[in-house]
Amino acid sequence: MKVLVVDDNSMMREVLCMYLTQLKHEVVAEAADGEAALKAFAEKRPELVLLDLVMPGTSGVEVLESIRKIDPAAKVIIATAVEQEMIEAELLRNGAAAILHKPFSSDELQEAVKRLA
């Protein structure tokens, strides 16, 4: 699966890319903020977006909404350290396919991706 990895933390992006590569997925782009994420999504049209929720500038919620406007069928997994039921309910209503809570294991990532394939 072709994946866009979006996280403002470069170390987290590196770990996610490593996990995804080990799971035989192709990381087609990385982005450190919402603006770069939307540009990469429009250009690369990945099959999956792994999206951080809290980033400087455009939030993950806003990025999710914009991605869904570009492609209503887009598959987006939110990766977040924030655990609030209200936010999670809003994300799922706005089209998030899954929510992973940081820190998560490669097994948890694999399971979430597998459910979308």
Phi and psi in degrees as GROMACS dihedral restraints (atoms count N, CA, C in turn):
[ dihedral_restraints ]
;  ai    aj    ak    al  type     phi  dphi    fc
    3     4     5     6     1   -86.9    20    10
    4     5     6     7     1   127.6    20    10
    6     7     8     9     1  -126.5    20    10
    7     8     9    10     1   141.0    20    10
    9    10    11    12     1  -105.8    20    10
   10    11    12    13     1   125.8    20    10
   12    13    14    15     1  -106.2    20    10
   13    14    15    16     1   122.3    20    10
   15    16    17    18     1  -123.7    20    10
   16    17    18    19     1   114.9    20    10
   18    19    20    21     1  -160.1    20    10
   19    20    21    22     1   138.6    20    10
   21    22    23    24     1   -76.0    20    10
   22    23    24    25     1   -12.7    20    10
   24    25    26    27     1   -95.0    20    10
   25    26    27    28     1   114.7    20    10
   27    28    29    30     1   -62.1    20    10
   28    29    30    31     1   -34.5    20    10
   30    31    32    33     1   -67.3    20    10
   31    32    33    34     1   -39.8    20    10
   33    34    35    36     1   -64.3    20    10
   34    35    36    37     1   -42.7    20    10
   36    37    38    39     1   -59.5    20    10
   37    38    39    40     1   -42.4    20    10
   39    40    41    42     1   -61.3    20    10
   40    41    42    43     1   -45.2    20    10
   42    43    44    45     1   -64.8    20    10
   43    44    45    46     1   -44.4    20    10
   45    46    47    48     1   -62.2    20    10
   46    47    48    49     1   -43.0    20    10
   48    49    50    51     1   -62.4    20    10
   49    50    51    52     1   -40.4    20    10
   51    52    53    54     1   -62.9    20    10
   52    53    54    55     1   -48.7    20    10
   54    55    56    57     1   -55.7    20    10
   55    56    57    58     1   -50.6    20    10
   57    58    59    60     1   -63.2    20    10
   58    59    60    61     1   -39.7    20    10
   60    61    62    63     1   -64.9    20    10
   61    62    63    64     1   -42.1    20    10
   63    64    65    66     1   -62.1    20    10
   64    65    66    67     1   -30.7    20    10
   66    67    68    69     1   -86.6    20    10
   67    68    69    70     1     9.7    20    10
   69    70    71    72     1    71.1    20    10
   70    71    72    73     1    30.5    20    10
   72    73    74    75     1  -102.9    20    10
   73    74    75    76     1   158.5    20    10
   75    76    77    78     1  -107.2    20    10
   76    77    78    79     1   117.2    20    10
   78    79    80    81     1   -82.2    20    10
   79    80    81    82     1   110.7    20    10
   81    82    83    84     1   -89.5    20    10
   82    83    84    85     1   -18.3    20    10
   84    85    86    87     1  -166.3    20    10
   85    86    87    88     1   157.1    20    10
   87    88    89    90     1  -127.2    20    10
   88    89    90    91     1   151.2    20    10
   90    91    92    93     1  -143.9    20    10
   91    92    93    94     1   144.4    20    10
   93    94    95    96     1  -101.3    20    10
   94    95    96    97     1    -8.0    20    10
   96    97    98    99     1  -151.1    20    10
   97    98    99   100     1   171.5    20    10
   99   100   101   102     1   -63.4    20    10
  100   101   102   103     1   -41.4    20    10
  102   103   104   105     1   -61.8    20    10
  103   104   105   106     1   -46.5    20    10
  105   106   107   108     1   -64.6    20    10
  106   107   108   109     1   -34.8    20    10
  108   109   110   111     1   -63.5    20    10
  109   110   111   112     1   -45.5    20    10
  111   112   113   114     1   -66.1    20    10
  112   113   114   115     1   -38.7    20    10
  114   115   116   117     1   -63.6    20    10
  115   116   117   118     1   -47.0    20    10
  117   118   119   120     1   -64.1    20    10
  118   119   120   121     1   -38.8    20    10
  120   121   122   123     1   -63.3    20    10
  121   122   123   124     1   -45.4    20    10
  123   124   125   126     1   -64.5    20    10
  124   125   126   127     1   -37.6    20    10
  126   127   128   129     1   -79.7    20    10
  127   128   129   130     1   -42.6    20    10
  129   130   131   132     1   -95.2    20    10
  130   131   132   133     1   -23.0    20    10
  132   133   134   135     1    47.3    20    10
  133   134   135   136     1    59.4    20    10
  135   136   137   138     1   -66.2    20    10
  136   137   138   139     1   159.2    20    10
  138   139   140   141     1   -80.4    20    10
  139   140   141   142     1   -20.7    20    10
  141   142   143   144     1  -146.5    20    10
  142   143   144   145     1   141.8    20    10
  144   145   146   147     1  -119.3    20    10
  145   146   147   148     1   127.0    20    10
  147   148   149   150     1  -102.3    20    10
  148   149   150   151     1   109.6    20    10
  150   151   152   153     1  -119.7    20    10
  151   152   153   154     1   124.3    20    10
  153   154   155   156     1   -71.1    20    10
  154   155   156   157     1   145.7    20    10
  156   157   158   159     1   -84.7    20    10
  157   158   159   160     1   -45.4    20    10
  159   160   161   162     1  -104.8    20    10
  160   161   162   163     1   112.1    20    10
  162   163   164   165     1  -140.7    20    10
  163   164   165   166     1   156.0    20    10
  165   166   167   168     1   -67.3    20    10
  166   167   168   169     1   149.2    20    10
  168   169   170   171     1    78.4    20    10
  169   170   171   172     1  -124.9    20    10
  171   172   173   174     1   -70.7    20    10
  172   173   174   175     1   125.4    20    10
  174   175   176   177     1   -77.1    20    10
  175   176   177   178     1   165.2    20    10
  177   178   179   180     1   -61.0    20    10
  178   179   180   181     1   -34.0    20    10
  180   181   182   183     1   -62.4    20    10
  181   182   183   184     1   -45.7    20    10
  183   184   185   186     1   -65.9    20    10
  184   185   186   187     1   -40.0    20    10
  186   187   188   189     1   -63.4    20    10
  187   188   189   190     1   -44.0    20    10
  189   190   191   192     1   -57.4    20    10
  190   191   192   193     1   -47.7    20    10
  192   193   194   195     1   -60.1    20    10
  193   194   195   196     1   -43.0    20    10
  195   196   197   198     1   -67.1    20    10
  196   197   198   199     1   -41.2    20    10
  198   199   200   201     1   -61.8    20    10
  199   200   201   202     1   -43.2    20    10
  201   202   203   204     1   -66.1    20    10
  202   203   204   205     1   -27.5    20    10
  204   205   206   207     1   -71.3    20    10
  205   206   207   208     1   -37.6    20    10
  207   208   209   210     1   -69.5    20    10
  208   209   210   211     1   -45.1    20    10
  210   211   212   213     1  -143.2    20    10
  211   212   213   214     1    98.3    20    10
  213   214   215   216     1   -59.3    20    10
  214   215   216   217     1   -19.8    20    10
  216   217   218   219     1   -95.7    20    10
  217   218   219   220     1     4.8    20    10
  219   220   221   222     1   -58.1    20    10
  220   221   222   223     1   140.3    20    10
  222   223   224   225     1   -97.8    20    10
  223   224   225   226     1   119.4    20    10
  225   226   227   228     1  -129.3    20    10
  226   227   228   229     1   125.8    20    10
  228   229   230   231     1  -106.8    20    10
  229   230   231   232     1   125.5    20    10
  231   232   233   234     1   -88.3    20    10
  232   233   234   235     1   131.0    20    10
  234   235   236   237     1  -113.9    20    10
  235   236   237   238     1   120.0    20    10
  237   238   239   240     1  -149.0    20    10
  238   239   240   241     1   152.8    20    10
  240   241   242   243     1   -94.9    20    10
  241   242   243   244     1    -7.5    20    10
  243   244   245   246     1   -82.8    20    10
  244   245   246   247     1   126.1    20    10
  246   247   248   249     1  -119.8    20    10
  247   248   249   250     1    91.5    20    10
  249   250   251   252     1  -136.8    20    10
  250   251   252   253     1   123.8    20    10
  252   253   254   255     1   -59.4    20    10
  253   254   255   256     1   -37.1    20    10
  255   256   257   258     1   -63.9    20    10
  256   257   258   259     1   -43.5    20    10
  258   259   260   261     1   -65.9    20    10
  259   260   261   262     1   -43.2    20    10
  261   262   263   264     1   -61.6    20    10
  262   263   264   265     1   -42.2    20    10
  264   265   266   267     1   -62.6    20    10
  265   266   267   268     1   -41.4    20    10
  267   268   269   270     1   -64.0    20    10
  268   269   270   271     1   -43.3    20    10
  270   271   272   273     1   -61.3    20    10
  271   272   273   274     1   -43.8    20    10
  273   274   275   276     1   -67.1    20    10
  274   275   276   277     1   -38.5    20    10
  276   277   278   279     1   -63.6    20    10
  277   278   279   280     1   -34.5    20    10
  279   280   281   282     1   -84.8    20    10
  280   281   282   283     1     4.8    20    10
  282   283   284   285     1   106.8    20    10
  283   284   285   286     1     7.9    20    10
  285   286   287   288     1   -64.4    20    10
  286   287   288   289     1   134.0    20    10
  288   289   290   291     1   -80.1    20    10
  289   290   291   292     1   -29.1    20    10
  291   292   293   294     1  -163.0    20    10
  292   293   294   295     1   161.6    20    10
  294   295   296   297     1  -129.2    20    10
  295   296   297   298     1   125.9    20    10
  297   298   299   300     1  -109.4    20    10
  298   299   300   301     1   134.9    20    10
  300   301   302   303     1   -98.0    20    10
  301   302   303   304     1   124.1    20    10
  303   304   305   306     1   -73.8    20    10
  304   305   306   307     1   143.0    20    10
  306   307   308   309     1   -79.5    20    10
  307   308   309   310     1   141.9    20    10
  309   310   311   312     1  -124.3    20    10
  310   311   312   313     1   158.9    20    10
  312   313   314   315     1   -89.8    20    10
  313   314   315   316     1   166.2    20    10
  315   316   317   318     1   -63.7    20    10
  316   317   318   319     1   -31.3    20    10
  318   319   320   321     1   -64.9    20    10
  319   320   321   322     1   -41.6    20    10
  321   322   323   324     1   -64.9    20    10
  322   323   324   325     1   -40.8    20    10
  324   325   326   327     1   -63.2    20    10
  325   326   327   328     1   -46.5    20    10
  327   328   329   330     1   -59.2    20    10
  328   329   330   331     1   -42.5    20    10
  330   331   332   333     1   -64.3    20    10
  331   332   333   334     1   -42.5    20    10
  333   334   335   336     1   -65.2    20    10
  334   335   336   337     1   -41.6    20    10
  336   337   338   339     1   -68.5    20    10
  337   338   339   340     1   -40.9    20    10
  339   340   341   342     1   -59.8    20    10
  340   341   342   343     1   -38.5    20    10
  342   343   344   345     1   -64.7    20    10
  343   344   345   346     1   -22.8    20    10
  345   346   347   348     1   -92.3    20    10
  346   347   348   349     1   -16.7    20    10
